Amino acid sequence: MSKPILNAPTPNQHKLDILRQHFPQAVEVDAQGRVRINAAGLQLAIDPSNPAGLQVEEDGYELRWVGKREAYHSAFVPVQKIIEPLPLESKNWDSTGNVLIKGDNLDALRLLRHSYFGKVKLIYIDPPYNTQSDAFVYRDDFSAKQSEVLAQLGYSADNIDYIKNIYGFMPVDSKIERDTVDESNQAQITVFAKLPKIDIPTPAGKYNPDFGYAIHQGGSAQALYLVVETKGYDNYADIPTKEKWKIDSARKFFKALQELPDLKEKGVQIHYQSKINGESLAQLISSIK
């Protein structure tokens, strides 16, 4: 596997050097040091008898966006980073034809340009979305309540309770469950599901919590796991005593589960929270992070 060359001349820099060598009158530099090609001077140098040049109009399409010119110029700034090979973490290092690069998209493309310039027909990069950042000049927020999406698709009120998730369609048993599902489209939630029956033993009988979540913390941090029990009451004091026993038992159950040697060694974090009317899922997630 060839090593990338740090600060090697870019293909465009090489072309510019050739242009300066043969047509110095066509290359200008302004007071800020920016290079500008004098098209009229180049045309005159190539064909003095036809200073106007041949006018060609082409029909076609062009992508335009805010910052396109700046992006074009920044793409040819000499890269100040290197690709670090990791043979011990790779498979078939000496024979593979594949390369997996982790890092900033622009830095990676600059480095690849040295070895693959003119050889790539298409590069597809998935743009960021649902970042909850105001720094983007384009719309990147495509989040929507699942009930709204289903309504737009023409689901009737009788079927709106069936919310699609990793299992297909999720039946809910109460309004607070439906509201909780609608809140489960946050960007930091990697996946969620209505939990199958796991029958946690409690003094008040077997108990099954409602929802399970995997919460992304960003970077390489271990994901958080959140188990949520919903109760359609306005105050915790209104929850029947028998149900409170089950909630308390479940909280102790998941706390003990997290202390198991295998899970503790891997840094797995499992949290259990109950949710009543008026409480948001975002509040529960914030309380455990």
C-alpha positions in Angstrom: 0.0 0.0 0.0 1.6 3.3 -1.1 2.2 6.0 1.4 0.5 9.4 1.0 3.0 12.2 0.3 2.6 15.1 2.8 2.5 18.5 1.0 3.1 17.0 -2.4 2.2 19.4 -5.3 -1.4 19.1 -6.3 -2.4 18.2 -9.9 -3.6 21.7 -10.4 -0.4 23.2 -9.1 1.5 21.1 -11.6 -0.7 22.4 -14.4 -0.3 26.0 -13.2 3.5 25.6 -13.3 3.3 24.4 -16.9 1.0 27.3 -17.8 3.4 29.8 -16.2 6.3 28.3 -18.1 4.7 28.5 -21.6 2.3 31.4 -21.2 3.5 33.7 -18.4 1.4 36.6 -19.7 -1.8 34.6 -18.9 -1.1 34.1 -15.2 -1.6 37.1 -12.9 -1.3 37.5 -9.1 -3.4 40.1 -7.3 -2.3 42.1 -4.2 -3.6 39.4 -1.9 -1.5 36.8 -3.6 -4.4 35.1 -5.3 -3.8 33.6 -8.7 -6.0 34.7 -11.7 -5.9 33.4 -15.2 -6.2 36.1 -17.8 -8.3 34.3 -20.4 -7.9 37.1 -23.0 -4.1 37.1 -22.6 -4.0 33.3 -23.0 -6.2 33.5 -26.1 -4.0 36.1 -27.6 -0.8 34.1 -26.9 -2.3 31.0 -28.5 -3.8 32.6 -31.6 -2.9 36.3 -32.1 -5.0 36.5 -35.3 -8.2 35.6 -33.4 -8.1 37.6 -30.1 -11.8 37.1 -29.5 -11.5 33.3 -29.6 -14.1 30.8 -30.6 -17.3 31.3 -28.7 -18.9 28.0 -27.6 -22.2 27.8 -25.7 -23.0 24.5 -24.0 -26.3 23.3 -22.7 -26.2 21.4 -19.5 -26.8 21.4 -15.7 -24.8 22.8 -12.9 -25.1 22.5 -9.1 -25.0 25.8 -7.3 -25.0 26.3 -3.5 -23.9 28.9 -1.0 -20.1 28.7 -0.5 -19.4 26.7 -3.7 -16.5 29.0 -4.8 -14.9 28.9 -1.3 -15.4 25.1 -1.2 -13.7 24.7 -4.6 -10.6 26.7 -3.6 -10.4 25.0 -0.1 -10.3 21.6 -1.9 -6.9 22.5 -3.3 -5.3 23.8 -0.1 -2.2 21.6 0.7 -3.2 19.0 3.2 -1.5 19.1 6.6 -2.5 15.6 7.7 -1.4 12.1 6.9 -3.1 8.7 6.7 -1.8 6.4 9.5 -1.8 2.7 8.3 -3.1 0.2 10.9 -2.0 -3.2 9.7 -2.7 -4.9 13.0 -6.4 -3.8 12.9 -6.8 -4.7 9.2 -7.5 -8.0 7.4 -5.4 -9.2 4.5 -3.3 -6.0 4.6 -0.8 -7.0 1.9 -3.4 -8.3 -0.6 -6.6 -6.3 0.0 -7.8 -3.8 -2.6 -10.0 -2.0 -0.2 -9.3 1.1 1.9 -11.4 2.3 4.9 -10.5 5.8 6.0 -11.9 7.4 9.2 -11.6 11.1 9.4 -12.8 14.4 8.0 -14.3 14.0 4.5 -12.3 16.9 3.0 -9.0 15.8 4.5 -9.5 12.3 3.2 -10.3 13.5 -0.3 -7.3 15.7 -0.4 -5.0 12.8 0.6 -6.7 10.4 -1.9 -6.2 12.9 -4.7 -2.4 12.2 -4.8 -2.9 8.5 -5.6 -6.2 8.4 -7.4 -6.5 11.7 -9.3 -8.3 11.1 -12.6 -9.2 7.5 -11.7 -12.4 8.1 -9.8 -15.7 8.4 -11.7 -18.0 9.1 -8.7 -17.8 9.9 -5.0 -20.9 9.8 -2.9 -20.8 11.4 0.5 -23.8 11.3 2.8 -24.4 14.9 4.0 -25.0 15.5 7.7 -28.6 15.8 8.8 -30.6 16.2 12.0 -27.5 17.7 13.7 -29.5 20.2 15.7 -27.0 22.8 14.7 -27.7 26.3 13.4 -24.4 26.5 11.5 -25.7 25.0 8.3 -26.9 27.3 5.5 -29.2 24.6 4.1 -32.0 22.7 5.7 -30.6 19.7 7.6 -33.5 19.0 9.9 -35.8 16.3 8.5 -37.1 15.1 11.8 -40.9 14.7 12.1 -43.3 13.0 14.5 -44.1 9.5 13.3 -47.8 10.1 13.9 -47.6 13.1 11.5 -45.8 11.1 8.9 -48.4 8.3 9.1 -51.2 10.8 8.9 -49.7 12.3 5.7 -49.5 8.8 4.3 -53.3 8.5 4.7 -53.5 6.3 7.8 -56.9 6.6 9.5 -57.4 7.5 13.1 -58.1 3.9 13.9 -54.7 2.8 12.6 -52.6 5.8 13.8 -51.6 3.9 17.0 -49.6 1.4 14.9 -46.2 3.1 14.7 -43.5 1.6 12.5 -40.2 0.7 14.2 -37.6 -2.0 13.9 -40.2 -4.7 14.4 -42.6 -3.4 11.8 -45.7 -1.8 13.3 -45.8 -1.1 17.0 -49.2 -1.3 18.8 -49.5 1.0 21.7 -51.8 0.6 24.7 -52.4 4.1 25.9 -52.1 7.8 25.0 -48.8 8.2 26.9 -47.3 5.3 25.0 -48.3 6.9 21.7 -46.9 10.3 22.8 -43.6 8.6 23.9 -43.3 6.9 20.5 -43.8 10.3 18.8 -41.0 11.7 20.9 -38.6 8.8 19.9 -37.4 10.4 16.7 -34.6 12.4 18.3 -31.2 12.3 16.5 -29.4 10.9 19.5 -31.7 7.9 19.7 -30.0 5.2 17.6 -32.8 2.7 17.9 -35.9 2.0 20.1 -38.5 -0.7 20.4 -41.5 -1.8 22.4 -39.9 -4.4 24.7 -41.1 -8.0 24.5 -42.2 -9.7 27.7 -39.2 -10.3 29.9 -41.2 -11.1 33.1 -39.2 -9.4 35.8 -40.1 -11.0 39.2 -41.5 -8.6 41.8 -43.4 -8.9 45.1 -46.5 -7.7 43.2 -46.2 -10.3 40.4 -44.3 -10.4 37.0 -43.5 -7.1 35.4 -42.7 -6.0 31.9 -41.4 -2.4 31.1 -42.6 -0.6 28.0 -39.7 0.7 25.9 -36.0 0.2 25.3 -33.6 2.8 23.8 -30.0 2.9 22.6 -28.7 6.5 23.1 -25.7 7.7 21.0 -23.3 9.8 23.1 -21.1 11.0 20.2 -17.6 10.1 19.2 -16.4 6.7 20.4 -18.2 6.8 23.7 -20.1 3.7 24.7 -23.9 3.9 24.0 -26.3 4.4 26.8 -29.2 2.0 27.2 -32.5 3.3 28.6 -35.5 1.3 29.7 -38.7 3.4 30.1 -41.9 2.6 31.9 -44.8 4.9 31.1 -47.7 5.6 33.4 -50.7 7.7 32.4 -50.9 9.7 35.6 -50.4 13.4 36.3 -48.6 12.8 39.6 -46.4 9.9 40.9 -48.6 9.9 44.1 -51.6 8.8 41.9 -49.9 5.6 40.8 -51.4 2.6 42.6 -49.2 1.1 45.3 -48.9 -2.2 43.5 -47.6 -0.5 40.4 -45.1 1.5 42.5 -43.8 -1.8 43.9 -43.2 -3.1 40.4 -41.4 0.1 39.4 -39.1 0.0 42.4 -38.3 -3.6 41.8 -37.5 -3.0 38.2 -35.2 -0.1 39.1 -33.2 -2.4 41.5 -33.3 -5.2 38.8 -31.6 -3.0 36.1 -29.2 -1.5 38.6 -28.1 -5.0 39.6 -27.9 -6.0 35.9 -25.5 -3.2 35.2 -23.2 -4.5 38.0 -22.7 -7.9 36.4 -18.9 -8.4 35.8 -19.2 -8.8 32.0 -21.3 -5.7 31.5 -19.3 -3.6 34.0 -16.0 -4.5 32.3 -17.3 -3.3 29.0 -18.6 -0.1 30.5 -22.2 -0.9 29.5 -24.6 1.6 31.1 -28.2 0.6 31.6 -30.7 3.1 33.1 -34.3 2.7 34.1 -36.8 5.6 34.2 -40.5 5.9 34.7 -42.4 8.5 32.7 -45.8 10.1 33.6 -48.0 12.6 31.8 -46.3 16.0 31.2 -42.7 14.5 31.3 -40.8 14.5 28.0 -38.5 11.8 26.8 -35.8 14.4 26.2 -35.9 15.2 29.9 -35.4 11.6 30.8 -32.4 11.3 28.4 -30.8 14.5 29.8 -31.1 13.2 33.3 -29.0 10.1 32.6 -26.3 11.7 30.4 
